[in-house]
Amino acid sequence: MADELKTARRGLFGVGRTLLILAATTLYAAPLSAASDESASDPGLAAFSRWLDANHPGYGCDEGPAPFTSKTVEAAYPGHRFYYVLTYTRGIQPPYQHSLSLVAAVDDSGHVAPFLPGQPASYSRGLKRVQSKKDARIAGAAILIVGSCAERRWPIAPDKVQAKKTPDGWTATYEYDSYNSSWVSFDKNGVVLAFGGSAPPVP
């Protein structure tokens, strides 16, 4: 009888251990499955993921690859789809050897066109033409949002952007506080000439 009880206990222990392993496997597999399902249902996201692997092998990030959604950006770049990856600013050495933050447009053919901070003209692709103060506010806000890859810390609303007509075109400026601001300049045709500035230090 004692031997039978020992055998039964070992059997129950084995079943319990198997259930724990299955539960752990399910917990870790679910996010991967969800990500795979999302890519399968979104050809643009799948194309962006392939582009990242080919052009930035071994990259690391805290968010993404994922669709980049912003009503302001959608208003400034009508009819375009954007995707992003983002590494959080921590004020210390990034946790990844190849940290990456960027936003890119993906068209119906799967062509990926990244926004390049060192090339202001890349922010003009698909940008609605700047012809008024309202246009400059929306376009300026959108470019600053895309340039920072997100609005996690400082949401930028177009009505908070100051737009000014200049001899060369337009300038849009966003003030974070009394000491920090960012700006975007456009030529007379609405092409992005340059942008820059500084945001408040990360807390």
Sine and cosine of phi, psi and omega as CSV:
sin_phi,cos_phi,sin_psi,cos_psi,sin_omega,cos_omega
0.00,0.00,-0.67,0.74,0.01,-1.00
-0.88,0.47,-0.65,0.76,0.02,-1.00
-0.90,0.44,-0.63,0.78,-0.01,-1.00
-0.91,0.42,-0.64,0.77,0.02,-1.00
-0.90,0.44,-0.67,0.74,0.02,-1.00
-0.88,0.48,-0.68,0.74,0.01,-1.00
-0.89,0.45,-0.67,0.74,0.00,-1.00
-0.89,0.45,-0.66,0.75,-0.01,-1.00
-0.91,0.43,-0.67,0.75,0.04,-1.00
-0.88,0.48,-0.61,0.79,0.02,-1.00
-0.90,0.43,-0.69,0.72,0.01,-1.00
-0.91,0.41,-0.65,0.76,0.03,-1.00
-0.88,0.48,-0.66,0.75,0.01,-1.00
-0.90,0.43,-0.65,0.76,0.02,-1.00
-0.90,0.43,-0.71,0.71,0.00,-1.00
-0.88,0.48,-0.68,0.73,0.01,-1.00
-0.89,0.46,-0.65,0.76,0.03,-1.00
-0.89,0.45,-0.66,0.75,0.01,-1.00
-0.90,0.43,-0.64,0.77,0.02,-1.00
-0.90,0.44,-0.67,0.75,0.02,-1.00
-0.90,0.45,-0.68,0.73,0.01,-1.00
-0.90,0.44,-0.66,0.75,-0.01,-1.00
-0.90,0.44,-0.70,0.72,0.00,-1.00
-0.90,0.44,-0.66,0.75,0.02,-1.00
-0.88,0.47,-0.66,0.75,0.00,-1.00
-0.90,0.43,-0.67,0.75,-0.02,-1.00
-0.89,0.46,-0.65,0.76,-0.03,-1.00
-0.99,0.14,-0.46,0.89,-0.04,-1.00
-0.99,0.14,-0.46,0.89,-0.08,-1.00
-0.86,0.52,-0.75,0.66,0.01,-1.00
-0.88,0.48,-0.64,0.77,0.02,-1.00
-0.89,0.45,-0.66,0.75,0.02,-1.00
-0.90,0.43,-0.66,0.75,0.01,-1.00
-0.89,0.45,-0.67,0.74,0.01,-1.00
-0.90,0.44,-0.66,0.75,0.02,-1.00
-0.90,0.44,-0.67,0.74,0.02,-1.00
-0.89,0.46,-0.64,0.77,-0.01,-1.00
-0.90,0.43,-0.68,0.73,0.02,-1.00
-0.90,0.43,-0.63,0.78,-0.01,-1.00
-0.91,0.41,-0.55,0.84,-0.03,-1.00
-1.00,0.02,-0.12,0.99,-0.02,-1.00
-0.77,-0.64,1.00,-0.10,-0.02,-1.00
-0.85,0.53,-0.54,0.84,0.01,-1.00
-0.90,0.43,-0.67,0.75,0.03,-1.00
-0.91,0.41,-0.64,0.77,0.03,-1.00
-0.89,0.45,-0.67,0.74,0.02,-1.00
-0.91,0.42,-0.65,0.76,0.02,-1.00
-0.90,0.43,-0.67,0.74,0.01,-1.00
-0.89,0.46,-0.67,0.74,0.04,-1.00
-0.90,0.43,-0.65,0.76,0.00,-1.00
-0.89,0.45,-0.68,0.74,0.03,-1.00
-0.87,0.49,-0.72,0.69,-0.02,-1.00
-0.89,0.46,-0.58,0.81,-0.04,-1.00
-0.98,0.19,-0.59,0.81,-0.11,-0.99
-0.98,-0.19,-0.33,0.95,0.02,-1.00
-0.69,-0.72,0.88,0.47,-0.05,-1.00
-0.86,0.52,0.71,-0.71,0.03,-1.00
0.97,0.23,0.27,0.96,-0.02,-1.00
-0.92,0.39,0.38,-0.93,0.07,-1.00
-0.76,-0.65,0.51,-0.86,0.00,-1.00
-0.37,-0.93,0.29,-0.96,0.03,-1.00
-1.00,-0.06,-0.47,0.88,0.03,-1.00
-0.74,-0.67,0.59,-0.81,0.07,-1.00
1.00,-0.06,-0.01,-1.00,-0.02,1.00
-0.89,0.46,0.64,-0.77,-0.05,-1.00
-0.34,-0.94,0.31,-0.95,0.09,-1.00
-0.89,0.45,0.62,-0.79,0.05,-1.00
-0.99,-0.16,0.92,-0.38,-0.09,-1.00
-0.91,-0.42,0.77,-0.64,0.04,-1.00
-0.30,-0.95,0.83,-0.56,0.01,-1.00
-0.88,0.47,-0.59,0.81,0.01,-1.00
-0.91,0.41,-0.71,0.71,0.01,-1.00
-0.91,0.41,-0.64,0.77,0.03,-1.00
-0.89,0.45,-0.58,0.82,0.01,-1.00
-0.95,0.32,-0.56,0.83,-0.02,-1.00
-0.99,0.15,-0.49,0.87,-0.01,-1.00
-0.84,-0.54,0.93,0.37,-0.08,-1.00
-0.88,0.47,0.68,-0.73,0.07,-1.00
0.99,0.17,0.13,0.99,-0.02,-1.00
-0.94,-0.35,0.48,-0.88,0.03,-1.00
-0.91,-0.40,0.71,-0.71,-0.05,-1.00
-0.82,-0.57,0.49,-0.87,0.02,-1.00
-0.68,-0.73,0.36,-0.93,-0.10,-1.00
-0.49,-0.87,0.28,-0.96,0.27,-0.96
-0.73,-0.68,0.51,-0.86,-0.07,-1.00
-0.59,-0.80,0.74,-0.67,0.14,-0.99
-0.94,-0.33,0.80,-0.61,-0.07,-1.00
-0.93,0.38,0.61,-0.80,0.11,-0.99
-0.99,0.16,0.85,-0.53,-0.08,-1.00
-0.90,-0.43,-0.20,0.98,-0.07,-1.00
0.98,0.18,0.09,1.00,0.04,-1.00
-0.71,-0.70,-0.01,-1.00,0.01,-1.00
-0.87,0.50,0.77,-0.64,-0.01,-1.00
-0.82,0.57,0.47,-0.88,-0.05,-1.00
-0.98,0.21,-0.08,1.00,-0.04,-1.00
-0.87,-0.49,0.56,-0.83,0.00,-1.00
-0.91,0.42,-0.59,0.81,0.01,-1.00
-0.83,-0.56,0.95,0.32,0.00,-1.00
-0.92,0.39,0.58,-0.82,-0.08,-1.00
-0.62,-0.79,0.69,-0.72,0.14,-0.99
-0.65,-0.76,0.85,-0.53,0.06,-1.00
-0.26,-0.97,0.33,-0.94,0.08,-1.00
-0.83,-0.56,0.61,-0.79,0.00,-1.00
-0.63,-0.78,0.48,-0.88,0.10,-0.99
-1.00,-0.07,0.61,-0.79,0.03,-1.00
-0.78,-0.62,0.83,-0.56,-0.02,-1.00
-1.00,-0.03,-0.04,-1.00,-0.08,-1.00
-0.91,0.42,-0.40,0.92,0.01,-1.00
-1.00,0.06,-0.03,1.00,0.01,-1.00
1.00,0.03,0.15,0.99,0.04,-1.00
-0.96,0.28,0.76,-0.65,-0.04,-1.00
-0.96,-0.27,0.81,-0.59,0.01,-1.00
-0.83,-0.56,0.98,-0.18,-0.04,-1.00
-0.97,0.23,0.49,-0.87,0.18,-0.98
-0.98,0.19,0.74,-0.68,-0.07,-1.00
-0.88,-0.47,0.93,-0.36,-0.05,-1.00
-0.80,0.60,-0.55,0.84,0.00,-1.00
-0.99,0.16,-0.06,1.00,-0.01,-1.00
-0.77,-0.64,1.00,0.07,-0.05,-1.00
-0.81,0.59,-0.53,0.85,-0.02,-1.00
-0.88,0.47,-0.41,0.91,0.01,-1.00
-0.91,0.41,-0.34,0.94,0.02,-1.00
-0.99,0.11,-0.08,1.00,0.01,-1.00
-1.00,0.00,-0.28,0.96,-0.01,-1.00
-0.88,0.47,0.88,-0.47,0.05,-1.00
0.98,0.20,0.00,1.00,-0.04,-1.00
-0.96,0.29,0.72,-0.69,0.06,-1.00
-0.87,0.49,0.67,-0.74,-0.08,-1.00
-0.89,0.45,0.70,-0.72,0.01,-1.00
-1.00,0.03,0.93,-0.36,-0.03,-1.00
-0.80,-0.60,-0.09,1.00,-0.04,-1.00
-0.53,-0.85,0.13,-0.99,0.03,-1.00
-0.89,0.46,-0.63,0.77,0.03,-1.00
-0.89,0.45,-0.69,0.72,0.03,-1.00
-0.87,0.50,-0.68,0.73,-0.03,-1.00
-0.91,0.43,-0.61,0.79,0.02,-1.00
-0.91,0.42,-0.73,0.68,-0.02,-1.00
-0.91,0.41,-0.74,0.67,-0.02,-1.00
-0.91,0.43,-0.66,0.75,0.01,-1.00
-0.89,0.46,-0.71,0.71,0.02,-1.00
-0.88,0.47,-0.69,0.73,-0.02,-1.00
-0.88,0.47,-0.68,0.73,-0.03,-1.00
-0.92,0.39,-0.63,0.77,0.04,-1.00
-0.92,0.38,-0.58,0.82,0.05,-1.00
-0.91,0.41,-0.75,0.67,0.00,-1.00
-0.90,0.43,-0.62,0.78,-0.02,-1.00
-0.89,0.45,-0.49,0.87,0.03,-1.00
-1.00,-0.10,0.00,1.00,0.03,-1.00
0.92,0.40,0.10,1.00,-0.02,-1.00
0.05,-1.00,0.04,-1.00,0.11,-0.99
-0.81,-0.59,0.58,0.82,-0.09,-1.00
-0.88,0.47,-0.70,0.72,-0.10,-1.00
-0.99,-0.17,-0.60,0.80,-0.10,-1.00
-0.72,-0.70,1.00,0.01,0.08,-1.00
-0.87,0.49,0.72,-0.69,-0.05,-1.00
-0.91,-0.42,0.96,-0.29,0.01,-1.00
-1.00,-0.05,0.69,-0.73,-0.01,-1.00
-0.82,0.58,-0.58,0.81,-0.03,-1.00
-0.95,0.31,-0.14,0.99,0.07,-1.00
-0.99,-0.11,-0.04,1.00,0.00,-1.00
-1.00,-0.04,0.72,-0.69,0.04,-1.00
-1.00,-0.08,0.81,-0.58,-0.02,-1.00
-0.92,-0.39,0.67,-0.74,-0.02,-1.00
-0.66,-0.75,0.74,-0.67,0.05,-1.00
-0.98,0.19,0.69,-0.72,-0.02,-1.00
-0.82,-0.57,0.18,-0.98,0.04,-1.00
-0.86,0.50,-0.46,0.89,-0.03,-1.00
-1.00,-0.05,-0.27,0.96,-0.04,-1.00
0.37,-0.93,-0.94,-0.34,-0.03,-1.00
-0.61,-0.79,0.46,-0.89,0.15,-0.99
-0.77,-0.63,0.74,-0.67,0.04,-1.00
-0.90,-0.44,0.77,-0.64,-0.06,-1.00
-0.79,-0.62,0.71,-0.70,0.06,-1.00
-0.87,-0.50,0.85,-0.53,0.01,-1.00
-0.99,-0.15,0.88,-0.47,0.04,-1.00
-0.96,0.28,-0.66,0.75,0.03,-1.00
-0.37,-0.93,-0.29,-0.96,-0.05,-1.00
-0.95,0.32,-0.26,0.97,-0.10,-1.00
-0.90,-0.44,-0.32,0.95,-0.12,-0.99
-0.81,-0.58,0.68,-0.73,0.03,-1.00
-0.43,-0.90,0.35,-0.93,0.07,-1.00
-0.78,-0.63,0.41,-0.91,-0.09,-1.00
-0.58,-0.82,0.37,-0.93,0.07,-1.00
-0.68,-0.74,0.70,-0.71,0.06,-1.00
-0.90,-0.44,0.63,-0.78,-0.01,-1.00
-0.84,-0.54,0.51,-0.86,0.11,-0.99
-1.00,0.09,-0.08,-1.00,-0.08,-1.00
-0.90,0.43,-0.38,0.93,0.02,-1.00
-1.00,-0.06,0.05,1.00,0.02,-1.00
1.00,0.07,0.12,0.99,0.03,-1.00
-0.97,0.23,0.66,-0.75,0.00,-1.00
-0.95,0.31,0.87,-0.49,0.01,-1.00
-1.00,0.04,-0.70,0.72,-0.04,-1.00
-0.20,-0.98,0.30,-0.95,0.15,-0.99
-0.42,-0.91,0.40,-0.92,-0.04,-1.00
-0.05,-1.00,-0.33,-0.94,-0.03,-1.00
0.87,-0.50,-0.24,-0.97,0.00,-1.00
-0.52,-0.86,0.62,-0.78,0.06,-1.00
-0.99,-0.13,0.28,-0.96,0.04,-1.00
-0.86,0.51,0.45,-0.89,0.03,-1.00
-0.85,0.52,0.52,-0.85,0.05,-1.00
-0.94,0.35,0.78,-0.63,-0.02,-1.00
-0.87,0.50,0.00,0.00,0.00,0.00
